[in-house]
Amino acid sequence: MRATRSRWCTLAVAGLVLLTACGTGKDAVAQGGTFEFVSPGGRTSIFYDPPHTRGTSPELAGDDLADPGKQLRVSGYPGTVVVLNIWGSWCGPCRAEMPQLQQVYDETKASGVQFLGIDVRDEPRTAPQDFVRDRHVTYPSIYDPPGRSLLALKGYPRNVVPSTIVLDRRHRVAAVFLTSLLDTDLRPVVQRLAAEPADGGPGA
């Protein structure tokens, strides 16, 4: 069953790349208001600069994977750079990526950075719980098998797993990665955002 779901994950990602490669070439956009995602024209890494052009992320919230009944939400981390990672214990690339994410989290959390996973298409709950425990993942995850929390992100391709959304300190979408990441991909982005002012100063 796990092997079948992992193959499905790979096919879904391949399908998205094919679709975006044949798309209109429009970039993912932020209107300076609420974030709205459109076809990235085949790109898997999208950045939003300067800061004042970034769209604000809607509230994302859900049940804590490790603590059933407890709610986790992006707004619970005010003034903090938030790295949202969509993953599943059934997804092969997620297994390779998660230690890389944990490394960046360990290196940057003291500078006002919070990682928050969103675990999708994972049942029973014990499977992803064992997954994060075995890999010594210390940041929390929302447990969201149907991916309902992602519906708030208009146009976002929920079938791409893993994927990562990086929010600046004002919780505007600063970067989107529609692919698995190495620490060297993510670290400079997070460090740059952590160094930006949180008070909407010049250029922000």
C-alpha positions as CSV (number, residue, x, y, z in Angstrom):
1,M,0.0,0.0,0.0
2,R,2.8,2.4,0.9
3,A,4.7,1.6,-2.3
4,T,1.5,2.3,-4.4
5,R,0.9,5.6,-2.7
6,S,4.5,6.6,-3.1
7,R,4.3,5.9,-6.9
8,W,1.1,7.9,-7.0
9,C,3.0,10.8,-5.4
10,T,5.7,10.7,-8.0
11,L,3.1,10.6,-10.8
12,A,1.2,13.5,-9.4
13,V,4.3,15.7,-9.3
14,A,5.3,14.6,-12.8
15,G,1.8,15.5,-13.9
16,L,2.0,18.9,-12.4
17,V,5.3,19.6,-14.1
18,L,3.8,18.6,-17.4
19,L,0.8,20.8,-16.9
20,T,2.7,23.8,-15.9
21,A,5.2,23.4,-18.8
22,C,2.2,23.6,-21.2
23,G,0.6,26.5,-19.3
24,T,0.3,30.1,-20.2
25,G,3.6,31.2,-18.7
26,K,2.1,33.4,-16.1
27,D,3.9,33.6,-12.8
28,A,2.5,32.8,-9.4
29,V,1.3,36.2,-8.3
30,A,0.7,38.2,-5.1
31,Q,-1.6,41.1,-5.5
32,G,-0.3,43.0,-2.5
33,G,-3.5,41.8,-0.7
34,T,-4.4,38.2,-0.2
35,F,-2.1,35.7,-1.8
36,E,-3.4,33.9,-4.9
37,F,-1.4,31.2,-6.7
38,V,-1.5,30.8,-10.5
39,S,0.5,28.6,-12.9
40,P,4.2,29.2,-12.5
41,G,4.9,28.4,-16.2
42,G,6.9,25.3,-15.3
43,R,9.0,26.8,-12.5
44,T,9.3,24.9,-9.3
45,S,10.9,27.8,-7.2
46,I,9.0,31.1,-7.1
47,F,10.1,34.2,-5.2
48,Y,8.1,37.3,-4.4
49,D,10.1,40.6,-4.2
50,P,10.2,43.4,-3.3
51,P,8.4,42.7,0.0
52,H,5.5,45.2,-0.6
53,T,4.4,43.1,-3.6
54,R,3.8,40.0,-1.5
55,G,0.3,38.7,-0.9
56,T,-0.7,37.9,2.7
57,S,-1.3,34.2,3.5
58,P,-4.8,33.4,4.7
59,E,-5.1,31.7,8.1
60,L,-4.0,28.1,8.0
61,A,-4.9,25.9,10.9
62,G,-5.6,22.4,12.0
63,D,-5.2,19.6,14.5
64,D,-1.8,19.0,16.0
65,L,-0.4,15.7,14.8
66,A,1.3,15.0,18.1
67,D,-1.4,16.2,20.4
68,P,-5.0,15.4,19.1
69,G,-7.5,18.1,20.0
70,K,-4.9,20.9,20.1
71,Q,-5.1,23.4,17.3
72,L,-2.1,24.8,15.5
73,R,-2.4,27.9,13.4
74,V,-0.1,30.3,11.5
75,S,-1.4,33.3,13.4
76,G,0.0,31.6,16.6
77,Y,3.5,32.7,15.5
78,P,3.2,36.5,15.1
79,G,6.2,38.4,13.9
80,T,7.9,35.1,12.9
81,V,9.1,33.8,9.6
82,V,7.0,30.6,9.1
83,V,8.1,27.8,6.8
84,L,5.2,25.6,5.8
85,N,6.1,22.1,4.5
86,I,3.4,19.9,3.0
87,W,4.4,16.2,3.5
88,G,3.3,12.7,4.0
89,S,4.9,9.6,5.5
90,W,4.0,7.7,2.4
91,C,6.0,10.1,0.1
92,G,9.6,9.0,-0.8
93,P,11.0,12.5,-1.4
94,C,9.6,13.6,2.0
95,R,11.8,11.0,3.7
96,A,14.9,12.5,2.1
97,E,13.8,16.1,2.6
98,M,12.8,16.1,6.2
99,P,16.3,15.8,7.8
100,Q,17.3,18.8,5.6
101,L,14.4,20.8,6.9
102,Q,15.2,19.9,10.5
103,Q,18.8,21.1,10.0
104,V,17.7,24.5,8.7
105,Y,15.2,24.8,11.6
106,D,17.8,24.0,14.2
107,E,20.1,26.7,12.7
108,T,17.6,29.5,12.3
109,K,14.9,29.1,15.0
110,A,16.8,31.4,17.4
111,S,16.5,34.2,14.8
112,G,12.7,34.2,14.9
113,V,11.9,31.3,12.5
114,Q,9.2,28.6,13.0
115,F,8.7,25.5,10.8
116,L,5.2,24.0,10.6
117,G,4.4,20.8,8.7
118,I,1.1,20.0,7.1
119,D,0.7,16.2,7.0
120,V,-1.7,15.1,4.2
121,R,-3.2,11.8,2.9
122,D,-1.8,9.9,6.0
123,E,-4.0,7.4,7.8
124,P,-3.9,6.1,10.4
125,R,-2.4,8.8,12.5
126,T,0.2,6.5,14.0
127,A,2.1,6.3,10.7
128,P,3.1,10.0,10.5
129,Q,3.6,10.1,14.3
130,D,6.1,7.3,14.0
131,F,7.6,9.0,10.9
132,V,8.5,12.2,12.7
133,R,9.6,10.4,15.9
134,D,12.0,8.2,14.0
135,R,13.5,11.2,12.2
136,H,13.8,13.3,15.4
137,V,11.7,16.1,13.9
138,T,11.1,18.7,16.6
139,Y,8.9,21.2,14.9
140,P,5.1,20.6,14.9
141,S,2.8,19.5,12.1
142,I,-0.9,19.9,11.4
143,Y,-2.6,16.6,10.8
144,D,-4.8,17.1,7.8
145,P,-5.4,13.9,5.7
146,P,-7.8,15.5,3.3
147,G,-5.7,18.7,2.9
148,R,-8.6,21.0,3.8
149,S,-6.3,23.6,5.5
150,L,-4.7,24.2,2.1
151,L,-8.1,25.2,0.5
152,A,-7.6,28.7,1.9
153,L,-4.6,29.1,-0.5
154,K,-6.5,29.9,-3.7
155,G,-5.1,28.0,-6.7
156,Y,-2.4,26.2,-4.7
157,P,-1.6,22.7,-6.2
158,R,-2.5,20.5,-3.2
159,N,-1.5,17.4,-5.1
160,V,2.2,18.3,-5.1
161,V,3.9,16.6,-2.1
162,P,6.3,17.7,-0.8
163,S,6.0,21.4,-1.3
164,T,7.1,24.3,0.8
165,I,5.7,27.8,1.4
166,V,7.8,30.4,3.2
167,L,6.1,33.3,4.9
168,D,7.9,36.5,6.0
169,R,7.5,38.1,9.4
170,R,4.2,39.7,8.4
171,H,3.0,36.3,7.1
172,R,3.1,37.3,3.4
173,V,4.1,34.6,1.0
174,A,7.8,35.2,0.1
175,A,8.7,32.0,-1.6
176,V,7.1,28.8,-2.9
177,F,8.9,25.5,-3.7
178,L,7.0,22.9,-5.7
179,T,9.8,20.3,-5.2
180,S,11.8,18.6,-2.5
181,L,14.5,20.7,-0.9
182,L,18.1,20.5,0.3
183,D,19.2,22.6,3.2
184,T,21.3,24.6,0.8
185,D,18.1,25.6,-1.2
186,L,16.2,26.7,1.9
187,R,18.7,28.2,4.3
188,P,19.6,31.4,2.4
189,V,15.9,32.2,1.8
190,V,15.0,31.8,5.5
191,Q,18.1,33.7,6.6
192,R,17.3,36.6,4.3
193,L,13.7,36.8,5.5
194,A,14.7,36.6,9.1
195,A,16.9,39.7,8.5
196,E,14.0,41.7,7.0
197,P,12.3,44.2,9.4
198,A,9.0,43.0,10.8
199,D,7.5,46.5,11.2
200,G,6.9,47.4,7.6
201,G,9.9,49.7,7.4
202,P,11.5,51.0,4.1
203,G,10.9,48.7,1.2
204,A,8.7,46.4,3.2
